[in-house]
Amino acid sequence: MDDPYLNDLKDEFKKYSSELKTLNKKLLKSNSSEEQSRIIKKIDSIAKEMEKNQIQSVKVTKSRLKEKGKSKKS
């Protein structure tokens, strides 16, 4: 299904994944517990955004599928 909004959500998800990889590398290299704590908070924040993104993506996909089903019946 090619939908501009869903494509935007996918792009955001890819961006979040990239950020997580970068933060993970920084976390592994860090020796400071304060810096590690800050990085972990960022990771948690990004994970929450990713979860919201996925929930929205599922809702939109279901909605689009319902719309397609209704239009086929008409």
Backbone as ProteinMPNN parsed JSONL, in Angstrom:
{"seq_chain_A": "MDDPYLNDLKDEFKKYSSELKTLNKKLLKSNSSEEQSRIIKKIDSIAKEMEKNQIQSVKVTKSRLKEKGKSKKS", "coords_chain_A": {"N_chain_A": [[0.849, -1.164, 0.0], [0.708, 2.098, -0.994], [1.001, 4.912, 0.63], [1.16, 8.275, 1.429], [1.21, 9.281, 4.109], [1.705, 6.976, 5.636], [4.176, 6.336, 4.571], [5.669, 8.489, 5.551], [5.575, 7.884, 8.279], [7.032, 5.498, 8.272], [9.521, 6.465, 7.462], [10.132, 8.106, 9.659], [10.359, 6.107, 11.602], [12.602, 4.728, 10.692], [14.498, 6.722, 11.079], [14.444, 6.957, 13.867], [15.424, 4.405, 14.508], [18.019, 4.565, 13.521], [19.034, 6.585, 15.176], [18.929, 5.241, 17.618], [20.845, 3.217, 17.239], [23.161, 4.767, 17.072], [23.165, 5.957, 19.625], [23.413, 3.669, 21.182], [26.005, 2.818, 20.551], [27.415, 4.987, 21.602], [26.758, 4.677, 24.274], [28.014, 2.258, 24.918], [30.664, 3.006, 24.66], [30.992, 4.919, 26.587], [32.281, 5.938, 29.751], [31.455, 7.344, 31.87], [29.105, 7.484, 34.426], [27.1, 9.357, 34.651], [26.815, 10.322, 32.045], [26.078, 7.935, 30.807], [23.62, 7.534, 32.032], [22.19, 9.713, 31.023], [22.185, 9.065, 28.301], [20.717, 6.685, 28.359], [18.228, 7.66, 29.153], [17.592, 9.125, 26.861], [17.417, 7.03, 25.043], [15.21, 5.649, 26.088], [13.24, 7.581, 25.67], [13.206, 7.774, 22.861], [12.429, 5.17, 22.287], [9.805, 5.186, 23.263], [8.663, 7.01, 21.482], [8.953, 5.555, 19.135], [7.214, 3.463, 19.67], [4.759, 4.83, 19.772], [4.693, 5.645, 17.129], [4.487, 3.178, 15.794], [1.997, 2.29, 16.732], [0.321, 4.261, 15.679], [0.782, 3.795, 12.977], [-0.332, 1.243, 12.645], [-3.025, 1.814, 13.213], [-3.643, 3.593, 11.109], [-3.184, 1.959, 8.889], [-5.15, -0.032, 9.26], [-7.414, 1.577, 9.021], [-7.154, 2.476, 6.366], [-7.406, 0.061, 5.035], [-10.051, -0.6, 5.659], [-11.34, 1.465, 4.319], [-10.7, 0.806, 1.675], [-12.038, -1.627, 1.49], [-14.708, -0.82, 1.749], [-14.986, 0.788, -0.517], [-14.698, -1.089, -2.553], [-16.978, -2.618, -2.235], [-18.943, -0.883, -2.989]], "CA_chain_A": [[0.0, 0.0, 0.0], [1.511, 3.308, -1.089], [0.275, 5.994, 1.271], [2.15, 9.277, 1.859], [1.294, 9.368, 5.568], [2.388, 5.766, 6.103], [5.575, 6.474, 4.176], [6.281, 9.399, 6.526], [5.746, 7.132, 9.523], [8.144, 4.558, 8.054], [10.758, 7.252, 7.463], [10.392, 8.477, 11.054], [10.799, 4.906, 12.308], [13.989, 4.487, 10.277], [15.306, 7.745, 11.729], [14.552, 6.546, 15.267], [16.311, 3.238, 14.563], [19.375, 5.06, 13.311], [19.423, 7.275, 16.411], [19.155, 4.229, 18.656], [22.134, 2.572, 16.967], [24.192, 5.734, 17.441], [23.178, 6.074, 21.086], [23.917, 2.407, 21.724], [27.464, 2.865, 20.416], [27.909, 5.962, 22.585], [26.582, 4.087, 25.6], [29.048, 1.24, 25.111], [31.966, 3.659, 24.756], [31.01, 5.851, 27.71], [32.734, 5.471, 31.064], [30.815, 8.197, 32.869], [27.766, 7.009, 34.782], [26.155, 10.439, 34.359], [26.585, 10.308, 30.603], [25.316, 6.725, 30.519], [22.249, 7.777, 32.485], [21.593, 10.634, 30.053], [21.981, 8.303, 27.065], [19.627, 5.733, 28.601], [16.982, 8.438, 29.123], [17.321, 9.416, 25.452], [16.992, 5.766, 24.427], [13.836, 5.421, 26.54], [12.385, 8.552, 24.996], [13.088, 7.353, 21.462], [11.645, 3.927, 22.275], [8.397, 5.576, 23.428], [8.248, 7.61, 20.21], [8.836, 4.456, 18.172], [5.998, 2.736, 20.003], [3.65, 5.667, 19.303], [4.756, 5.583, 15.677], [3.965, 1.876, 15.376], [0.564, 2.257, 17.026], [-0.317, 5.106, 14.677], [0.894, 3.103, 11.698], [-1.324, 0.164, 12.644], [-4.349, 2.44, 13.116], [-3.816, 4.13, 9.759], [-3.273, 0.82, 7.971], [-6.487, -0.618, 9.422], [-8.366, 2.534, 8.464], [-7.031, 2.453, 4.906], [-7.951, -1.215, 4.568], [-11.51, -0.488, 5.75], [-11.762, 2.335, 3.221], [-10.606, 0.025, 0.433], [-13.114, -2.619, 1.524], [-15.976, -0.127, 1.498], [-15.016, 1.255, -1.902], [-14.872, -2.252, -3.418], [-18.353, -3.069, -2.114], [-19.824, 0.103, -3.637]], "C_chain_A": [[0.904, 1.238, 0.0], [0.683, 4.479, -0.575], [1.298, 7.006, 1.791], [2.319, 9.353, 3.383], [2.028, 8.154, 6.146], [3.87, 5.802, 5.743], [6.325, 7.402, 5.13], [6.54, 8.685, 7.847], [6.911, 6.151, 9.413], [9.484, 5.291, 8.095], [11.138, 7.685, 8.876], [10.941, 7.282, 11.823], [12.252, 4.584, 11.967], [14.936, 5.469, 10.956], [15.519, 7.382, 13.208], [15.518, 5.37, 15.412], [17.77, 3.648, 14.422], [19.899, 5.765, 14.569], [19.731, 6.274, 17.527], [20.497, 3.531, 18.474], [23.285, 3.481, 17.401], [24.308, 5.854, 18.962], [23.727, 4.817, 21.744], [25.441, 2.374, 21.666], [28.069, 3.824, 21.441], [27.845, 5.394, 23.999], [27.681, 3.077, 25.892], [30.432, 1.86, 25.293], [32.108, 4.533, 26.0], [31.481, 5.192, 29.006], [32.057, 6.233, 32.196], [29.399, 7.704, 33.155], [26.713, 8.085, 34.514], [25.805, 10.462, 32.87], [25.774, 9.078, 30.207], [23.852, 6.901, 30.901], [21.513, 8.678, 31.491], [21.272, 9.903, 28.744], [20.807, 7.334, 27.216], [18.278, 6.452, 28.585], [16.599, 8.785, 27.686], [16.801, 8.168, 24.747], [15.549, 5.457, 24.814], [12.853, 6.336, 25.819], [12.152, 8.159, 23.535], [12.247, 6.083, 21.355], [10.151, 4.23, 22.416], [7.867, 6.185, 22.13], [8.067, 6.534, 19.138], [7.544, 3.676, 18.412], [4.769, 3.515, 19.533], [3.548, 5.606, 17.782], [4.134, 4.287, 15.174], [2.46, 1.781, 15.604], [-0.197, 3.071, 15.988], [-0.304, 4.43, 13.311], [-0.145, 1.99, 11.578], [-2.73, 0.741, 12.48], [-4.622, 2.927, 11.698], [-3.969, 2.997, 8.75], [-4.657, 0.183, 8.047], [-7.55, 0.281, 8.799], [-8.354, 2.508, 6.936], [-7.625, 1.164, 4.333], [-9.484, -1.203, 4.616], [-12.042, 0.36, 4.603], [-11.736, 1.591, 1.892], [-11.739, -0.983, 0.352], [-14.459, -1.992, 1.214], [-16.083, 0.303, 0.048], [-15.194, 0.099, -2.885], [-16.322, -2.74, -3.408], [-19.305, -2.144, -2.864], [-19.856, -0.019, -5.126]], "O_chain_A": [[1.751, 1.403, 0.878], [-0.216, 4.971, -1.257], [2.213, 6.629, 2.522], [3.438, 9.475, 3.883], [2.868, 8.293, 7.035], [4.715, 5.354, 6.517], [7.475, 7.14, 5.48], [7.593, 8.86, 8.46], [7.686, 5.995, 10.356], [10.453, 4.808, 8.681], [12.309, 7.642, 9.253], [11.88, 7.423, 12.606], [13.036, 4.214, 12.841], [16.04, 5.102, 11.36], [16.629, 7.487, 13.729], [16.335, 5.344, 16.332], [18.642, 3.135, 15.122], [21.046, 5.571, 14.974], [20.685, 6.452, 18.285], [21.206, 3.283, 19.449], [24.253, 3.03, 18.014], [25.409, 5.854, 19.513], [24.428, 4.896, 22.753], [26.093, 1.95, 22.62], [29.087, 3.527, 22.066], [28.747, 5.599, 24.811], [28.22, 3.048, 26.999], [31.275, 1.306, 25.999], [33.223, 4.848, 26.416], [31.13, 4.052, 29.312], [32.09, 5.802, 33.349], [28.596, 7.529, 32.238], [25.569, 7.769, 34.188], [24.641, 10.603, 32.496], [24.882, 9.169, 29.364], [22.956, 6.467, 30.178], [20.352, 8.432, 31.162], [20.209, 10.107, 28.157], [19.999, 7.185, 26.299], [17.296, 5.92, 28.066], [15.421, 8.745, 27.329], [15.862, 8.237, 23.953], [14.752, 5.05, 23.969], [11.772, 5.91, 25.411], [11.024, 8.211, 23.043], [11.444, 5.943, 20.433], [9.325, 3.597, 21.758], [6.739, 5.901, 21.727], [7.138, 6.601, 18.333], [6.866, 3.28, 17.465], [3.844, 2.934, 18.964], [2.455, 5.525, 17.223], [3.342, 4.301, 14.232], [1.734, 1.251, 14.763], [-1.228, 2.634, 15.478], [-1.288, 4.496, 12.575], [-0.763, 1.822, 10.527], [-3.532, 0.222, 11.703], [-5.702, 2.7, 11.153], [-4.804, 3.079, 7.849], [-5.267, -0.109, 7.018], [-8.469, -0.196, 8.133], [-9.405, 2.516, 6.295], [-8.265, 1.176, 3.282], [-10.139, -1.734, 3.719], [-13.057, 0.029, 3.99], [-12.648, 1.731, 1.078], [-12.333, -1.18, -0.708], [-15.264, -2.577, 0.489], [-17.15, 0.196, -0.555], [-15.783, 0.288, -3.949], [-16.837, -3.213, -4.422], [-20.361, -2.58, -3.323], [-20.554, 0.745, -5.793]]}, "name": "protein", "num_of_chains": 1, "seq": "MDDPYLNDLKDEFKKYSSELKTLNKKLLKSNSSEEQSRIIKKIDSIAKEMEKNQIQSVKVTKSRLKEKGKSKKS"}
